Amino acid sequence: MYQVKTLNFEGPIDLLLQLIEKEELDITEISLAKITDEYLGYIFSLEKMQSSELVDFLVVASRLLYLKSKAILPNVFDPEEEEEVANLRQKLEEYKRYRKVASEFENILKKGKRCYRRKGGKIEIHTFAPPKDLNIDELIKIFKEALMKMPAENQLQEEKIVIKKISVEDKIKELDKKLSQNKKKMRFSKILSVCKSKLEIIVTFLAVLEMIKQKFISVSQDKVFGDFIIIKV
Amino acid sequence: MKSKSNLKSIIESILLSAEKPVSIKELASISGFMMSEVQKTVLDLIEEYKDKGIRIIRKGEYVHLVSAPENAEVVAKYLNEELRADLSEQALETLAIITYKQPLTRIEIEEIRGVNCEQVLRNLLIRGLITEVDRKDTIGRPILYGTTMEFMQYFGLEDESQLPQMDDSQEILRLDGSPTKTEIIIENEKS
């Protein structure tokens, strides 16, 4: 709720409507143009306002300024603005209707009529009430049946999730070792085949790129997006 | 063969024992009578109780046995409750919008009021005057709000026809263009 001078308003629509009603005007383009200065006066004197809320006020302000200039200058016409103005007027009309209904609601409440319902009517039994002919044998039998009907306990497999931290450095050392073992040549797809996770694939690729950069290796590729061969330099 | 006067008595008993509002469907299912018969009997009952201290109020498909609204002061005194009419302007506006446009989402309400309604909606929910009636079938599945039977009780309304008429006697359209007339809907009878 904003309070400026003697006016309390919540949002731009609220403010506009109050200004219009204060002047006892209808919601027309002319009246909106008339109250533009007053509207601007109010929003400029507002101190602490969240920028997100200020935006709403400014959007409406731009509509009003368009209408004001239209009222003064004969050739002002912008189809987009016209549509926005129509929307604004519709919004104001709608809000006005609900404000009226809200005040009628208040009148109804002031009449002081209210209906009360029964509360807590249900009687709750909190004790165990067995049937008359229940004996101990019967009870044992029923209990055994109940136990058999109960579902077997499912042992949940304990999943051990081990996140191995793989560093690019380690991968470079690993690849270097592998290349040495494989006559200095290896297919990238083969290197990837031993990777256990997406993370490992990414790190491996990064390692390859780093090694290319450092000129430890060179690569050759047959076709675009195809597999490539890594050769130790 | 079940007789109609029996049905009337059955409905009265169920409405008395129930704490919450009861739907025509539930009454039909529990009593074993057809929905159309139940519907007619309920309307007859409502008419019978018109001037009594016990009233049957109706909201859409649901009916509820409550105290007569004009006796609110005395009943409140007995229950040791205060008769408060302390809904804020924002709450009343929001409530008005929901009453005539239900069901609708928070965003749709904010579109009309031009301000954030989160706090108001929370208050109205806590008070039991509105409730989540459904979710909208769009991204995020936002909550659709509607008024409750408690709302009817709070305002002393016996029937939705007692709600104030909207200005200009325009038909109140929902945001998607479909009209929102609340009335008892009798579904197709299942044999």
Chai-1 contact restraints between the chains, C-beta under 6 A:
chainA,res_idxA,chainB,res_idxB,connection_type,confidence,min_distance_angstrom,max_distance_angstrom,comment,restraint_id
A,E10,B,V115,contact,1.0,0.0,6.0,A-B,restraint_1
A,G11,B,G114,contact,1.0,0.0,6.0,A-B,restraint_2
A,G11,B,V115,contact,1.0,0.0,6.0,A-B,restraint_3
A,P12,B,G114,contact,1.0,0.0,6.0,A-B,restraint_4
A,I13,B,G114,contact,1.0,0.0,6.0,A-B,restraint_5
A,E94,B,I112,contact,1.0,0.0,6.0,A-B,restraint_6
A,R97,B,M166,contact,1.0,0.0,6.0,A-B,restraint_7
A,R97,B,D167,contact,1.0,0.0,6.0,A-B,restraint_8
A,Y98,B,E93,contact,1.0,0.0,6.0,A-B,restraint_9
A,Y98,B,A96,contact,1.0,0.0,6.0,A-B,restraint_10
A,Y98,B,I97,contact,1.0,0.0,6.0,A-B,restraint_11
A,K100,B,D167,contact,1.0,0.0,6.0,A-B,restraint_12
A,V101,B,A96,contact,1.0,0.0,6.0,A-B,restraint_13
A,V101,B,P164,contact,1.0,0.0,6.0,A-B,restraint_14
A,A102,B,L92,contact,1.0,0.0,6.0,A-B,restraint_15
A,A102,B,E93,contact,1.0,0.0,6.0,A-B,restraint_16
A,A102,B,A96,contact,1.0,0.0,6.0,A-B,restraint_17
A,E104,B,P164,contact,1.0,0.0,6.0,A-B,restraint_18
A,F105,B,L92,contact,1.0,0.0,6.0,A-B,restraint_19
A,F105,B,A96,contact,1.0,0.0,6.0,A-B,restraint_20
A,E106,B,L92,contact,1.0,0.0,6.0,A-B,restraint_21
A,I108,B,F155,contact,1.0,0.0,6.0,A-B,restraint_22
A,L109,B,A85,contact,1.0,0.0,6.0,A-B,restraint_23
A,K110,B,A85,contact,1.0,0.0,6.0,A-B,restraint_24
A,G112,B,A72,contact,1.0,0.0,6.0,A-B,restraint_25
A,G112,B,L83,contact,1.0,0.0,6.0,A-B,restraint_26
A,K113,B,P69,contact,1.0,0.0,6.0,A-B,restraint_27
A,K113,B,E70,contact,1.0,0.0,6.0,A-B,restraint_28
A,K113,B,A72,contact,1.0,0.0,6.0,A-B,restraint_29
A,K113,B,G156,contact,1.0,0.0,6.0,A-B,restraint_30
A,R114,B,P69,contact,1.0,0.0,6.0,A-B,restraint_31
A,R114,B,A72,contact,1.0,0.0,6.0,A-B,restraint_32
A,R114,B,G156,contact,1.0,0.0,6.0,A-B,restraint_33
A,C115,B,V66,contact,1.0,0.0,6.0,A-B,restraint_34
A,C115,B,S67,contact,1.0,0.0,6.0,A-B,restraint_35
A,C115,B,P69,contact,1.0,0.0,6.0,A-B,restraint_36
A,C115,B,Q153,contact,1.0,0.0,6.0,A-B,restraint_37
A,C115,B,G156,contact,1.0,0.0,6.0,A-B,restraint_38
A,Y116,B,S67,contact,1.0,0.0,6.0,A-B,restraint_39
A,Y116,B,V75,contact,1.0,0.0,6.0,A-B,restraint_40
A,R117,B,V66,contact,1.0,0.0,6.0,A-B,restraint_41
A,G121,B,E19,contact,1.0,0.0,6.0,A-B,restraint_42
